[in-house]
Amino acid sequence: MDALSALHNRVSVNILEEPAPTESQVNDIVRAGLRACDHRNLRPWSYLLIEGEARHAFGTLMADVMEKQRGTPLEPEFRRKIQCKPLRAPSIIVVAADIKEHDKVPEAEQIMSGAASAQMMMVAAHALGVGAIWRSGSIMFENAMLEGLGLSANHRLIGFLYLGKPVVTKLVPELDPDDFLTRWPS
Ligand SMILES: Cc1cc2nc3c(=O)[nH]c(=O)nc-3n(C[C@H](O)[C@H](O)[C@H](O)COP(=O)(O)O)c2cc1C
């Protein structure tokens, strides 16, 4: 697939199944992430690959962090539902911005670079025929989530990229660039 076609036609895939992307596909996806725009080349990115049994531990972490956030135990059925969230895909890449101290590049720019990196990975997945959806949630912003993932306090979570074989692929919405682009001054 050529680059423009991948960029123009990427869509999220909500329902994903086995198999997980191969090692070589994961490598290609991460390489794309590493080409994100990056002020002063700080390389402010960290990625965690969660697959197989590790998804259960990730689900438990999600439920524990949510419980901590709410300050009250989750109702057992709801807790089970949260614990099962990572099982919606065979593979998950956690994307984090690894914020560096820099006098010219504020934290916000490094977070933007992290998001750019995640988007590059989404497009790469699409180009490879790997289904992907970027997911998040308020628990992403809890320190307990960073701790549970083994990330230091200078990290900011950007997203959870769920990856797998696409089950259903939706249509690409027709958006007209003229509705978004205005020549300035008008
Ligand atoms: C920062 C960020 C967080 C998101 N979090 C979620 C999420 O938690 N759950 C979800 O279903 N979609 C989430 N999305 C949106 C989807 O990834 C997807 O982009 C959206 O459903 C539009 O579909 P499309 O990518 O096919 O255009 C998020 C997107 C971004 C950029």
The ligand as a MOL file (V3000), in Angstrom:
LIG
                    3D

  0  0  0     0  0            999 V3000
M  V30 BEGIN CTAB
M  V30 COUNTS 31 33 0 0 0
M  V30 BEGIN ATOM
M  V30 1 C -6.4330 10.3630 22.4500 0
M  V30 2 C -7.4860 9.4420 21.9320 0
M  V30 3 C -8.1590 8.6090 22.8070 0
M  V30 4 C -9.1780 7.7540 22.3560 0
M  V30 5 N -9.8020 6.9160 23.2380 0
M  V30 6 C -10.7550 6.0660 22.7920 0
M  V30 7 C -11.3680 5.1300 23.6710 0
M  V30 8 O -11.0430 5.0330 24.8470 0
M  V30 9 N -12.3180 4.3200 23.1820 0
M  V30 10 C -12.7040 4.3710 21.8630 0
M  V30 11 O -13.5740 3.5870 21.4530 0
M  V30 12 N -12.1310 5.2460 21.0070 0
M  V30 13 C -11.1630 6.0800 21.4380 0
M  V30 14 N -10.5640 6.9540 20.5730 0
M  V30 15 C -11.1050 7.1210 19.2150 0
M  V30 16 C -10.8180 5.9850 18.3010 0
M  V30 17 O -9.4840 5.5830 18.4390 0
M  V30 18 C -11.1450 6.3820 16.8390 0
M  V30 19 O -10.1730 7.2710 16.3460 0
M  V30 20 C -12.5250 6.9750 16.6570 0
M  V30 21 O -13.4860 6.0310 17.0470 0
M  V30 22 C -12.7760 7.4130 15.2060 0
M  V30 23 O -12.6530 6.3440 14.3450 0
M  V30 24 P -11.6440 6.3620 13.1150 0
M  V30 25 O -10.2610 6.3710 13.7060 0
M  V30 26 O -11.9630 5.1140 12.3640 0
M  V30 27 O -11.9340 7.6000 12.3330 0
M  V30 28 C -9.5220 7.7750 20.9840 0
M  V30 29 C -8.8180 8.5910 20.0900 0
M  V30 30 C -7.7990 9.4180 20.5630 0
M  V30 31 C -7.0410 10.2670 19.5850 0
M  V30 END ATOM
M  V30 BEGIN BOND
M  V30 1 1 1 2
M  V30 2 1 2 3
M  V30 3 2 2 30
M  V30 4 2 3 4
M  V30 5 1 4 5
M  V30 6 1 4 28
M  V30 7 2 5 6
M  V30 8 1 6 7
M  V30 9 1 6 13
M  V30 10 2 7 8
M  V30 11 1 7 9
M  V30 12 1 9 10
M  V30 13 2 10 11
M  V30 14 1 10 12
M  V30 15 2 12 13
M  V30 16 1 13 14
M  V30 17 1 14 15
M  V30 18 1 14 28
M  V30 19 1 15 16
M  V30 20 1 16 17
M  V30 21 1 16 18
M  V30 22 1 18 19
M  V30 23 1 18 20
M  V30 24 1 20 21
M  V30 25 1 20 22
M  V30 26 1 22 23
M  V30 27 1 23 24
M  V30 28 2 24 25
M  V30 29 1 24 26
M  V30 30 1 24 27
M  V30 31 2 28 29
M  V30 32 1 29 30
M  V30 33 1 30 31
M  V30 END BOND
M  V30 END CTAB
M  END
